[in-house]
């Protein structure tokens, strides 16, 4: 990442952190307004971290250069994946977690969250992380490198709570792909809280309220 992540602290001396990965073509500022809608007072001070994806050509968009956590090679998200880009972003997320730990927040008080592409990276990195995390949030996305998850996942995070939410009318990541992600994670034993909403590839207020309640539980 060439730009410093945006950070918001709800009060001094944060006791928990939520790292939020944006979607394709956006940047870290995209989810700042949504985070401000959350009410996590009982958790104590929280640091929200909004990193920016690197700028790269995106094949499906004719090679147009834009912020992207990895390349999108085609409409079939399962059969043609940019494994190199995904693993590069996995390393980036490891660095973000390590930075929070260096500032005094243990992994068990860190939530990884992401929208669309950011969801994919969140699930990939979170399921493989070698220290127990507080939880994973996947919004309007899917599980990448699904056929490698069972072999590569971390036993330490084998029961990490997962919040998955998706729009019934999503034309970017069809809800069938999200349902397959939910089913794959549940088959591996992850406690998945699943939500679907009457929306497209976006976020709605009902979703934010449901996420708020989930965060209060996993960060209690």
ZIGI-V494259 format. One record per pair of residues at least 12 apart in sequence whose ideal C-beta (glycine too) atoms are under 7 Angstrom apart, sorted by the first residue. I is the first residue (numbers start at 1). J is the second residue. Records with the same first field share a line. If there is no record, write none. Layout:
I: J + J
This chain:
1: 51 + 52 + 54 + 92
2: 54
3: 52
5: 28 + 49 + 50 + 51 + 52
6: 28 + 29 + 32 + 50
7: 47 + 48 + 49
8: 32 + 35 + 48
9: 45 + 47
10: 40 + 45 + 46
11: 45
12: 45
13: 45
14: 45 + 46 + 47 + 105
15: 44 + 45 + 109
16: 43 + 44 + 46 + 105 + 109 + 219
17: 46 + 47 + 49 + 100 + 105 + 109 + 110
18: 46 + 48 + 111 + 113
19: 49 + 96 + 110 + 112 + 113
20: 35 + 48 + 49 + 50 + 113 + 114
21: 51 + 69 + 114 + 118 + 121 + 122
22: 53 + 115 + 118
23: 115 + 116 + 117 + 118
24: 58 + 68 + 72 + 116 + 117
25: 66 + 67
26: 67
27: 52 + 67
28: 50 + 51 + 52
29: 50
31: 50 + 115
32: 50
34: 203 + 208
35: 48
37: 208
38: 208 + 212 + 215
39: 212
40: 215 + 216
42: 216
43: 216 + 219
49: 96
51: 96
52: 67
53: 67 + 68 + 69
55: 67
56: 68 + 71
58: 71 + 72
59: 71 + 72 + 73
60: 72 + 73 + 74 + 75
68: 117
69: 89 + 117 + 118 + 121
70: 82 + 85 + 86 + 89 + 117
71: 85
77: 142 + 177
78: 146
81: 144 + 145
83: 145
86: 121 + 124 + 144 + 145
89: 121
90: 121 + 124 + 125 + 128
93: 112 + 121 + 125
94: 125
97: 110 + 129
107: 131 + 132 + 133
108: 132 + 133 + 134
109: 134 + 219
110: 133 + 134
111: 134 + 135 + 137 + 215 + 218 + 219
112: 125 + 126 + 133 + 136 + 137
113: 137
114: 138 + 139 + 141
115: 139 + 140 + 141
116: 140 + 141 + 172 + 173 + 201
119: 138 + 139 + 140 + 141 + 142
120: 141 + 142 + 144
122: 136 + 137 + 138
123: 136 + 138 + 143
124: 144 + 145
126: 157 + 160
127: 149 + 153 + 154 + 157
128: 152 + 153 + 154
129: 154 + 157
130: 154 + 156
131: 156
132: 156 + 157 + 160
133: 157 + 160
134: 218 + 219
135: 160 + 161 + 162 + 163 + 218
136: 160 + 162
137: 163 + 211
138: 162 + 164
139: 165 + 203
140: 166 + 167 + 170 + 173 + 201
141: 173
142: 173 + 177 + 178 + 181
143: 181 + 184 + 185
146: 184
150: 188
158: 189
159: 189 + 190 + 191
160: 190
161: 191 + 218
162: 185 + 190 + 191 + 192
163: 193 + 211 + 214
164: 178 + 181 + 182 + 192 + 194
165: 195 + 197 + 207
166: 178 + 196
167: 197 + 199 + 200 + 201 + 202
168: 196 + 197 + 198
169: 199 + 200
170: 200 + 201
171: 200 + 201
172: 201
173: 201
175: 196
182: 194
193: 214
195: 207 + 210
